[in-house]
Amino acid sequence: MSALIIIAAVTLFALFLGVRARRGHDMSLEQWSVGGRSFGTAFVFLLMAGEIYTTFTFLGGSGFAYGKGAPVYYILAYGTLAYILSYWMLPPIWRYAKSHRLVSQPHFFSRKYDSPALGTLVALVGVAALIPYLVLQLKGLGIIVATASYGAISSTAAIWIGALVVTSYVIVSGVRGSAWNSVVKDLLILAIVLFLGIYLPLHYYGSVGDMFRSIDAARPGFLTFPARGSSVIWFQSTVLLTALGFFMWPHTFGSIFTAKDERIFRRNAAVLPLYQLILLFVFFVGFAATLRVPGLKGADIDLALFRLSLQTFDPWFVGVIGAAGILTALVPGSMILTSASTLLANDVYRGMLNRNASDASVATLARMLVPVVALVAVGFTLNGGETIVALLLMGYNFVTQLFPAVICSLFPHNRATKQGAFCGILAGVVVVALTTTLHWSVGQVLPFLPEPLKDVNIGFLALFVNVVVFVVVSAVTQPRAAEQKSHVSVH
């Protein structure tokens, strides 16, 4: 009962904080979607760090360490690489967005390439990637509440309650609700993860070193990369691919627009890689569970953290762990809901159907779409099977297809054309959809490759096709000299 009371209290506090975030602000489209571009270093830091600590990390990170061993370290590496890239990449994106008053990622593409059609394509790719990502948060929420409440609340009930809470404060406060709750989430998750990652290895093994020695003795080879499958080549290619795609997620890209100053990104680029190191303690929990909670298979490996916690701690403390886990679902979930609704209203509706729609009408429509998107996600969460896993694998590979067009758009003399960007993204997305749906690997598609290269992440094949199409179509569709002169004179 004590666990349930703590979980309920934190959930209600998240709702209160999310709704209260609106106070003193007129919720125009710009305020609702990008916080009026007024967030300082701390809020931007926490919105971007929200990408690190989601239910995928809390459950999946510990579960991946429990089930897979060494390959889990890719989660630690790709974010660090992405933050290094952000030092150079984010300031020019922010400057352009501020000068053109942009409120979403497709808005950026549409303006940069002078192509509403490209903006609409990017919006559709974004929504296709965001829905399964929201489903992941809701599924994680269901697991956390059902386990931490000792079965008093079912997974289904938890999913509905979580969706209702996050929908309520997103409609009222938009991205400000996410920012306020991210403060509480990060403080709580920091304390819980550090404690669990230090205490559990000490409690069960005597030290972190002794834990790894015990695992190596009981399961030889578990702590090294396998020769095939999740090999070193897989690790390197997955780290690079996910690093390129890290800021291409619509909600993460949108968080760039919330900053009030471009120097914020350079400060964060220095600090966020250090913040990533806390993920090690999540992994330590999973490793501690390998010998203490044996036998978890398939999707059940995600229960490793809670199974070990249930047999170690009193119910009240399990409730505290559960409350931290709930916030890892609600904060990213609210950012995803805000982004998906903005994409549909601003970039699909206004981009395709009503170019003359006012900001006020788009803001109203975006709010109306929040419960619709939430209902779709709940439907997939409760009824989706393996198809959702397949869609989730598509997610990162989908959004990474946007990277080449973004980078080219930042050059002073961009030789890429709107036709090239459109065709490149479309080609990449089609390859991702085909290879993921048919469960193809690089080895199956290109059987003549040397054996180690067959483990390269399949997303690279899509990215390669994207770049080739992008370059070729851009070369063919270069504007003629006379058109370029008239274009320059107009601008």
ROKEGU-334054 format. One record per residue (C-alpha): residue number from 1; chain; x, y, z. Coordinates in Angstrom, 2 decimals. Each point is the difference from the previous one (the first is absolute). Example, Ala and Ser with C-alpha at 12.3 -4.5 7.8 and 13.67 -1.06 7.14 Angstrom:
2
(1,A,(12.30,-4.50,7.80)) (2,A,(1.37,3.44,-0.66)) 
***
This chain:
491
(1,A,(0.00,0.00,0.00)) (2,A,(2.86,2.38,0.84)) (3,A,(1.47,-0.46,-3.50)) (4,A,(-3.36,0.84,-1.59)) (5,A,(-0.39,3.18,2.09)) (6,A,(3.46,1.27,-1.04)) (7,A,(-0.65,-0.78,-3.69)) (8,A,(-3.41,1.74,0.11)) (9,A,(1.45,3.06,1.81)) (10,A,(2.80,0.49,-2.55)) (11,A,(-2.41,-0.43,-2.93)) (12,A,(-2.37,2.64,1.42)) (13,A,(2.94,2.32,0.68)) (14,A,(1.14,-0.39,-3.63)) (15,A,(-3.51,0.96,-1.15)) (16,A,(-0.07,3.02,2.33)) (17,A,(3.47,1.17,-1.07)) (18,A,(-0.77,-0.49,-3.68)) (19,A,(-3.22,2.04,0.18)) (20,A,(1.53,2.72,2.20)) (21,A,(2.82,0.53,-2.55)) (22,A,(-2.45,1.98,-2.09)) (23,A,(-0.42,2.75,2.62)) (24,A,(0.87,3.47,-1.26)) (25,A,(0.26,-1.02,-3.66)) (26,A,(-2.40,0.54,-2.87)) (27,A,(0.07,-3.37,-1.77)) (28,A,(0.55,1.11,-3.60)) (29,A,(1.39,-2.56,-2.47)) (30,A,(3.54,1.23,0.68)) (31,A,(-0.44,-0.16,3.81)) (32,A,(-1.73,-3.39,-0.09)) (33,A,(2.43,-1.74,-2.38)) (34,A,(3.40,1.64,0.72)) (35,A,(-0.52,1.84,3.29)) (36,A,(0.24,3.45,-1.60)) (37,A,(3.73,-0.68,-0.63)) (38,A,(0.66,1.11,3.58)) (39,A,(1.58,-3.06,1.68)) (40,A,(3.39,0.40,1.65)) (41,A,(2.87,-2.48,0.35)) (42,A,(-1.65,-2.14,2.71)) (43,A,(-3.34,-0.55,-1.77)) (44,A,(1.60,-0.67,-3.42)) (45,A,(2.47,-2.36,1.71)) (46,A,(-2.84,-1.94,1.63)) (47,A,(-2.13,-0.14,-3.16)) (48,A,(2.95,-1.40,-1.94)) (49,A,(1.02,-2.30,2.86)) (50,A,(-3.59,-1.28,-0.08)) (51,A,(1.08,-2.00,-3.03)) (52,A,(2.51,-1.93,2.17)) (53,A,(-2.30,-1.00,2.84)) (54,A,(-3.16,-1.50,-1.48)) (55,A,(-1.72,-3.28,0.93)) (56,A,(2.17,-1.59,-2.69)) (57,A,(3.10,0.89,2.03)) (58,A,(-1.49,-0.74,3.41)) (59,A,(-1.42,-3.42,-0.94)) (60,A,(1.72,-0.69,-3.33)) (61,A,(3.49,1.09,1.05)) (62,A,(0.06,-2.25,3.06)) (63,A,(-1.83,-2.74,-1.92)) (64,A,(2.45,0.17,-2.95)) (65,A,(2.94,-0.31,2.42)) (66,A,(-1.74,-2.99,1.64)) (67,A,(-0.81,-1.75,-3.28)) (68,A,(2.78,1.00,-2.42)) (69,A,(3.07,0.99,2.03)) (70,A,(2.72,2.14,-1.65)) (71,A,(-2.10,1.30,-2.98)) (72,A,(-1.98,2.14,2.50)) (73,A,(2.83,2.55,-0.02)) (74,A,(-1.22,1.34,-3.35)) (75,A,(-2.69,1.88,2.01)) (76,A,(2.77,1.79,1.90)) (77,A,(2.07,0.85,-3.07)) (78,A,(-2.45,1.37,-2.59)) (79,A,(-1.37,2.86,2.11)) (80,A,(3.51,1.19,0.83)) (81,A,(0.92,0.10,-3.70)) (82,A,(-3.27,1.83,-0.78)) (83,A,(0.74,2.71,2.58)) (84,A,(3.43,0.60,-1.53)) (85,A,(-1.70,0.49,-3.39)) (86,A,(-2.50,2.36,1.64)) (87,A,(2.76,2.51,0.88)) (88,A,(0.26,0.98,-3.69)) (89,A,(-3.38,-1.08,-1.36)) (90,A,(-2.57,1.53,2.37)) (91,A,(0.98,3.71,0.15)) (92,A,(-0.55,0.66,-3.76)) (93,A,(-3.31,-1.92,0.10)) (94,A,(-1.12,2.13,2.97)) (95,A,(1.04,3.27,-1.69)) (96,A,(-1.96,-0.83,-3.14)) (97,A,(-3.04,-1.16,1.97)) (98,A,(-0.02,3.17,2.10)) (99,A,(0.31,2.38,-2.96)) (100,A,(-2.83,-1.78,-1.88)) (101,A,(-2.13,-0.68,3.12)) (102,A,(-0.14,-3.74,-0.67)) (103,A,(-1.99,-2.28,2.35)) (104,A,(0.74,-3.51,-1.30)) (105,A,(2.53,-2.16,-1.81)) (106,A,(-1.93,-0.19,-3.34)) (107,A,(-0.34,3.81,0.18)) (108,A,(3.82,0.11,-0.12)) (109,A,(0.20,-2.25,-3.10)) (110,A,(-2.84,1.83,-1.74)) (111,A,(1.70,3.41,0.41)) (112,A,(3.58,-1.14,-0.64)) (113,A,(-0.90,-1.73,-3.26)) (114,A,(-2.93,2.26,-0.91)) (115,A,(-2.23,-3.09,-0.32)) (116,A,(-3.27,-0.54,1.93)) (117,A,(-0.13,-3.52,-1.51)) (118,A,(3.36,-0.85,1.63)) (119,A,(-1.31,1.37,3.31)) (120,A,(-3.06,-2.25,-0.26)) (121,A,(2.15,-3.07,-0.78)) (122,A,(2.23,0.71,3.03)) (123,A,(-3.12,0.41,2.17)) (124,A,(-1.39,-3.37,-1.13)) (125,A,(3.37,-1.71,0.61)) (126,A,(0.10,1.65,3.44)) (127,A,(-3.48,-1.16,1.00)) (128,A,(0.73,-3.54,-1.30)) (129,A,(3.07,-0.11,2.27)) (130,A,(-1.62,1.71,3.03)) (131,A,(-3.09,-2.20,0.40)) (132,A,(1.96,-3.21,0.77)) (133,A,(2.33,2.03,2.25)) (134,A,(-3.05,1.17,1.98)) (135,A,(-1.26,-3.60,0.09)) (136,A,(3.34,-0.99,1.54)) (137,A,(-0.46,2.54,2.81)) (138,A,(-3.55,-1.19,0.71)) (139,A,(0.98,-3.69,-0.03)) (140,A,(2.83,0.77,2.40)) (141,A,(-2.39,1.95,2.21)) (142,A,(-2.36,-2.98,0.15)) (143,A,(2.83,-2.37,1.00)) (144,A,(1.33,2.39,2.66)) (145,A,(-3.34,0.72,1.71)) (146,A,(-1.26,-3.60,-0.10)) (147,A,(3.28,-1.30,1.46)) (148,A,(0.68,2.76,2.55)) (149,A,(-3.61,-0.04,1.27)) (150,A,(0.31,-3.78,0.57)) (151,A,(-2.84,-0.56,-2.49)) (152,A,(-2.48,2.35,1.74)) (153,A,(-0.28,2.00,-3.24)) (154,A,(-0.07,-1.93,-3.26)) (155,A,(2.28,0.90,-2.89)) (156,A,(-3.04,1.00,-2.12)) (157,A,(-1.39,2.33,2.70)) (158,A,(3.44,1.58,0.46)) (159,A,(0.29,0.66,-3.75)) (160,A,(-3.39,1.76,-0.09)) (161,A,(0.76,2.07,3.13)) (162,A,(3.45,0.99,-1.31)) (163,A,(-1.42,0.99,-3.39)) (164,A,(-2.72,2.09,1.71)) (165,A,(2.50,1.81,2.25)) (166,A,(2.43,0.83,-2.79)) (167,A,(-2.77,1.02,-2.43)) (168,A,(-1.48,2.37,2.59)) (169,A,(3.11,2.01,0.70)) (170,A,(1.20,0.01,-3.63)) (171,A,(-3.31,1.55,-1.14)) (172,A,(0.28,2.69,2.70)) (173,A,(3.75,0.77,0.11)) (174,A,(1.71,-1.59,-3.03)) (175,A,(3.79,-0.18,0.20)) (176,A,(0.08,2.03,3.25)) (177,A,(-1.70,-2.87,1.82)) (178,A,(2.71,-2.37,-1.30)) (179,A,(2.76,2.37,1.13)) (180,A,(-1.34,0.40,3.55)) (181,A,(-0.52,-3.74,0.49)) (182,A,(3.44,-0.76,-1.46)) (183,A,(1.56,1.81,3.00)) (184,A,(-1.71,-2.34,2.49)) (185,A,(0.61,-3.06,-2.20)) (186,A,(3.73,0.57,-0.37)) (187,A,(0.60,0.70,3.70)) (188,A,(-1.94,-3.12,1.03)) (189,A,(1.44,-2.30,-2.67)) (190,A,(3.54,1.22,0.74)) (191,A,(-0.33,-0.91,3.67)) (192,A,(-1.70,-3.37,-0.65)) (193,A,(2.36,-1.16,-2.77)) (194,A,(3.15,0.95,1.92)) (195,A,(-1.27,-1.72,3.15)) (196,A,(-1.08,-3.22,-1.74)) (197,A,(3.13,-0.17,-2.17)) (198,A,(2.28,0.29,3.06)) (199,A,(-2.05,-1.85,2.64)) (200,A,(-1.05,-3.15,-1.89)) (201,A,(3.51,-1.11,-1.13)) (202,A,(1.32,0.70,3.52)) (203,A,(-2.91,-1.78,1.71)) (204,A,(0.10,-3.15,-2.13)) (205,A,(3.65,-0.25,-1.08)) (206,A,(2.11,2.17,2.32)) (207,A,(1.21,2.36,-2.76)) (208,A,(-0.52,0.86,-3.67)) (209,A,(3.23,-1.80,-0.88)) (210,A,(-1.06,-3.17,1.85)) (211,A,(-3.37,0.16,-1.80)) (212,A,(1.68,-0.06,-3.41)) (213,A,(2.39,-2.77,1.10)) (214,A,(-2.95,-2.11,1.19)) (215,A,(-1.89,0.52,-3.28)) (216,A,(3.09,-0.83,-2.07)) (217,A,(0.55,-3.21,1.98)) (218,A,(-3.66,-1.07,-0.25)) (219,A,(-0.55,1.12,-3.62)) (220,A,(3.30,0.09,-1.92)) (221,A,(-0.09,2.34,-3.00)) (222,A,(-3.15,1.84,1.18)) (223,A,(1.97,3.19,0.70)) (224,A,(1.67,0.11,-3.44)) (225,A,(-1.40,0.68,-3.46)) (226,A,(-1.09,-3.13,-1.91)) (227,A,(1.81,-0.82,-3.26)) (228,A,(-3.27,0.18,-1.98)) (229,A,(-3.24,1.94,0.37)) (230,A,(0.49,2.68,2.67)) (231,A,(3.71,0.13,-0.87)) (232,A,(2.48,2.88,0.19)) (233,A,(-0.94,0.99,-3.58)) (234,A,(-3.68,0.04,1.00)) (235,A,(0.89,2.13,3.05)) (236,A,(2.02,2.55,-1.99)) (237,A,(-2.55,0.36,-2.80)) (238,A,(-2.96,0.22,2.41)) (239,A,(1.75,2.65,2.13)) (240,A,(0.76,2.11,-3.09)) (241,A,(-3.46,-0.41,-1.54)) (242,A,(-1.90,0.84,3.19)) (243,A,(2.32,2.94,0.72)) (244,A,(-0.85,1.49,-3.42)) (245,A,(-3.69,-0.52,0.67)) (246,A,(0.01,1.20,3.63)) (247,A,(-1.05,3.61,-0.68)) (248,A,(-2.11,-0.94,-3.02)) (249,A,(-2.91,-1.15,2.19)) (250,A,(-2.72,2.67,-0.39)) (251,A,(-0.36,0.57,3.77)) (252,A,(3.78,0.25,0.52)) (253,A,(0.42,2.26,-3.05)) (254,A,(-2.90,2.12,1.31)) (255,A,(1.69,0.38,3.40)) (256,A,(2.79,1.93,-1.81)) (257,A,(-2.52,2.76,-0.78)) (258,A,(-0.86,0.54,3.69)) (259,A,(3.40,1.55,0.89)) (260,A,(0.39,3.74,0.52)) (261,A,(3.72,0.03,-0.90)) (262,A,(2.22,-2.09,-2.29)) (263,A,(2.80,-0.17,2.60)) (264,A,(-2.25,-2.35,1.98)) (265,A,(0.70,-2.80,-2.50)) (266,A,(3.77,0.29,0.36)) (267,A,(-0.24,-0.10,3.80)) (268,A,(-2.27,-3.05,-0.20)) (269,A,(2.30,-1.75,-2.50)) (270,A,(2.74,0.14,2.66)) (271,A,(-2.16,-1.26,2.88)) (272,A,(-2.42,-2.52,-1.54)) (273,A,(2.65,-2.66,-0.83)) (274,A,(0.91,-0.05,3.73)) (275,A,(-3.69,-0.36,0.82)) (276,A,(-0.05,-3.06,-2.29)) (277,A,(2.39,-1.77,2.38)) (278,A,(-2.86,-0.49,2.46)) (279,A,(-1.31,-2.60,-2.46)) (280,A,(2.81,-2.27,1.24)) (281,A,(-1.88,-0.35,3.28)) (282,A,(-3.13,-1.13,-1.90)) (283,A,(2.14,-2.68,-1.65)) (284,A,(1.45,-1.05,3.38)) (285,A,(-3.55,-0.77,1.20)) (286,A,(-0.57,-2.26,-3.03)) (287,A,(3.35,-1.74,0.48)) (288,A,(-0.74,-0.48,3.73)) (289,A,(-3.27,-1.73,-0.93)) (290,A,(1.57,-2.52,-2.43)) (291,A,(0.94,-2.49,2.73)) (292,A,(-2.58,1.06,2.62)) (293,A,(-3.14,-0.10,-2.19)) (294,A,(0.87,-2.68,-2.56)) (295,A,(-2.29,-1.32,-2.71)) (296,A,(-1.60,3.15,-1.44)) (297,A,(-0.43,-0.45,-3.76)) (298,A,(-1.30,2.03,-2.96)) (299,A,(-1.94,3.12,0.97)) (300,A,(0.23,-0.96,3.70)) (301,A,(3.65,1.13,0.17)) (302,A,(-1.42,3.54,0.37)) (303,A,(-1.29,-1.06,3.44)) (304,A,(3.55,-0.61,1.32)) (305,A,(0.24,3.29,1.96)) (306,A,(-3.37,-0.43,1.71)) (307,A,(0.33,-3.74,0.67)) (308,A,(3.28,0.63,1.83)) (309,A,(-1.46,3.03,1.82)) (310,A,(-3.07,-1.97,1.15)) (311,A,(2.17,-2.65,1.66)) (312,A,(2.38,2.57,1.52)) (313,A,(-2.00,2.97,1.33)) (314,A,(-3.07,0.80,2.11)) (315,A,(-3.23,0.84,-1.88)) (316,A,(0.23,3.75,0.74)) (317,A,(3.39,0.23,-1.72)) (318,A,(-1.23,-2.06,-2.96)) (319,A,(-2.71,2.70,-0.24)) (320,A,(2.68,2.70,-0.19)) (321,A,(1.77,-1.91,-2.80)) (322,A,(-3.34,-0.40,-1.79)) (323,A,(-0.74,3.73,0.35)) (324,A,(3.35,0.84,-1.62)) (325,A,(-0.80,-2.43,-2.79)) (326,A,(-3.40,1.61,-0.60)) (327,A,(1.67,3.38,-0.56)) (328,A,(2.36,-1.59,-2.56)) (329,A,(-3.16,-0.80,-1.98)) (330,A,(-2.01,3.19,0.58)) (331,A,(2.68,2.58,-0.89)) (332,A,(1.16,-1.46,-3.36)) (333,A,(-3.62,-0.99,-0.68)) (334,A,(-1.17,3.60,0.41)) (335,A,(2.77,1.30,-2.30)) (336,A,(-0.96,-2.60,-2.63)) (337,A,(-3.70,0.92,0.26)) (338,A,(0.76,3.73,-0.38)) (339,A,(2.24,-0.63,-3.02)) (340,A,(-2.32,-2.46,-1.76)) (341,A,(-3.03,2.32,0.40)) (342,A,(1.99,3.02,-1.22)) (343,A,(1.25,-1.96,-3.03)) (344,A,(-3.54,-1.04,-0.96)) (345,A,(-1.53,3.45,0.53)) (346,A,(2.76,2.30,-1.23)) (347,A,(1.70,-2.09,-2.67)) (348,A,(-2.60,-2.44,-1.32)) (349,A,(-3.21,2.05,0.38)) (350,A,(1.49,3.44,-0.71)) (351,A,(2.68,-1.36,-2.35)) (352,A,(-2.34,-2.08,-2.18)) (353,A,(-3.61,1.05,0.55)) (354,A,(-0.19,3.64,1.09)) (355,A,(3.10,2.12,-0.68)) (356,A,(-1.77,3.13,1.31)) (357,A,(-0.93,-1.40,3.43)) (358,A,(0.83,2.42,2.84)) (359,A,(2.32,-0.86,2.89)) (360,A,(-2.99,0.17,2.37)) (361,A,(-2.02,-2.58,-1.97)) (362,A,(3.05,-2.28,-0.36)) (363,A,(0.65,0.24,3.77)) (364,A,(-3.64,-0.96,0.69)) (365,A,(0.17,-2.93,-2.41)) (366,A,(3.29,-1.19,1.53)) (367,A,(-1.62,-0.11,3.44)) (368,A,(-3.02,-1.86,-1.39)) (369,A,(2.30,-2.59,-1.58)) (370,A,(1.79,-0.80,3.29)) (371,A,(-2.71,-2.43,1.28)) (372,A,(-0.34,-1.50,-3.51)) (373,A,(3.73,-0.82,-0.19)) (374,A,(-0.11,-1.31,3.59)) (375,A,(-2.97,-2.28,-0.81)) (376,A,(1.77,-1.41,-3.08)) (377,A,(3.09,-0.72,2.12)) (378,A,(-2.08,-1.64,2.75)) (379,A,(-1.72,-2.14,-2.65)) (380,A,(3.35,-1.23,-1.34)) (381,A,(1.31,-0.51,3.54)) (382,A,(-2.91,-2.21,1.03)) (383,A,(-0.42,-1.90,-3.27)) (384,A,(3.37,0.14,-1.76)) (385,A,(2.23,-3.04,-0.01)) (386,A,(3.23,-0.54,-1.86)) (387,A,(-1.00,2.62,-2.59)) (388,A,(0.69,2.73,2.57)) (389,A,(3.48,-1.40,0.63)) (390,A,(0.60,0.12,-3.76)) (391,A,(-1.30,3.58,-0.16)) (392,A,(2.21,0.98,2.93)) (393,A,(3.07,-1.36,-1.77)) (394,A,(-1.02,2.12,-2.98)) (395,A,(-0.19,3.14,2.15)) (396,A,(3.68,0.89,0.30)) (397,A,(0.74,-1.11,-3.55)) (398,A,(-2.92,2.13,-1.24)) (399,A,(1.11,3.23,1.64)) (400,A,(3.68,-0.52,-0.91)) (401,A,(-1.04,0.39,-3.66)) (402,A,(-0.52,3.72,0.72)) (403,A,(3.65,0.53,1.00)) (404,A,(1.60,0.54,-3.46)) (405,A,(-2.55,2.69,-0.99)) (406,A,(0.42,1.81,3.36)) (407,A,(3.81,0.07,-0.25)) (408,A,(-0.04,1.21,-3.63)) (409,A,(-2.46,2.76,0.92)) (410,A,(2.53,1.46,2.47)) (411,A,(2.68,0.64,-2.65)) (412,A,(0.26,3.65,-1.21)) (413,A,(-0.31,-1.16,-3.63)) (414,A,(-2.33,-2.97,0.10)) (415,A,(0.13,-1.87,-3.33)) (416,A,(-2.73,-2.42,1.09)) (417,A,(-3.41,0.59,-1.58)) (418,A,(-3.49,-0.49,1.43)) (419,A,(-0.56,-2.81,-2.52)) (420,A,(3.23,-1.70,1.11)) (421,A,(-0.89,0.28,3.70)) (422,A,(-3.55,-1.30,-0.60)) (423,A,(1.07,-2.98,-2.14)) (424,A,(2.93,-0.88,2.29)) (425,A,(-2.16,-0.07,3.15)) (426,A,(-2.76,-1.92,-1.77)) (427,A,(2.45,-2.59,-1.39)) (428,A,(1.61,-0.48,3.43)) (429,A,(-3.35,-0.39,1.75)) (430,A,(-1.20,-2.57,-2.56)) (431,A,(3.18,-2.07,0.52)) (432,A,(-0.45,0.18,3.80)) (433,A,(-3.65,-1.08,-0.26)) (434,A,(0.84,-2.92,-2.32)) (435,A,(3.03,-1.35,1.87)) (436,A,(-1.67,0.30,3.43)) (437,A,(-3.32,-1.51,-1.08)) (438,A,(1.74,-2.91,-1.74)) (439,A,(2.58,-0.36,2.85)) (440,A,(2.91,0.26,-2.42)) (441,A,(3.58,0.49,1.20)) (442,A,(2.90,1.49,-1.98)) (443,A,(1.38,-3.55,-0.33)) (444,A,(-3.21,-1.18,-1.68)) (445,A,(-0.24,2.97,-2.37)) (446,A,(3.74,0.01,-0.86)) (447,A,(1.18,-3.62,0.49)) (448,A,(3.29,0.65,-1.83)) (449,A,(1.32,2.30,2.77)) (450,A,(2.84,-1.18,2.28)) (451,A,(-1.41,-1.85,3.01)) (452,A,(0.58,2.76,2.64)) (453,A,(-1.72,2.67,-2.15)) (454,A,(-3.20,-2.05,-0.10)) (455,A,(-0.70,1.23,3.57)) (456,A,(-0.13,3.68,-1.03)) (457,A,(-3.28,1.60,1.13)) (458,A,(-2.55,-0.29,-2.83)) (459,A,(-0.82,3.70,0.40)) (460,A,(3.31,0.83,-1.73)) (461,A,(-1.23,-1.64,-3.18)) (462,A,(-3.02,2.34,0.02)) (463,A,(2.25,2.99,0.74)) (464,A,(2.33,-0.95,-2.88)) (465,A,(-2.93,-0.25,-2.44)) (466,A,(-1.30,3.34,1.33)) (467,A,(3.33,1.80,-0.57)) (468,A,(0.45,-1.44,-3.52)) (469,A,(-3.52,1.03,-1.06)) (470,A,(0.41,3.39,1.74)) (471,A,(3.25,0.78,-1.86)) (472,A,(-1.16,-1.26,-3.42)) (473,A,(-3.41,1.73,0.05)) (474,A,(1.55,3.26,1.32)) (475,A,(2.55,-0.09,-2.85)) (476,A,(-2.73,-0.54,-2.60)) (477,A,(-2.34,2.68,1.40)) (478,A,(2.52,2.84,0.48)) (479,A,(-1.74,3.33,-0.85)) (480,A,(1.21,1.73,-3.17)) (481,A,(2.18,3.11,0.31)) (482,A,(-2.82,2.37,-1.04)) (483,A,(-2.35,-1.48,2.60)) (484,A,(2.67,0.28,2.69)) (485,A,(0.56,3.69,-0.78)) (486,A,(-3.71,0.80,0.18)) (487,A,(-0.24,-2.00,3.24)) (488,A,(2.87,1.98,1.55)) (489,A,(-1.47,3.35,-1.14)) (490,A,(-3.38,-0.89,1.55)) (491,A,(1.62,-0.92,3.31)) 
***
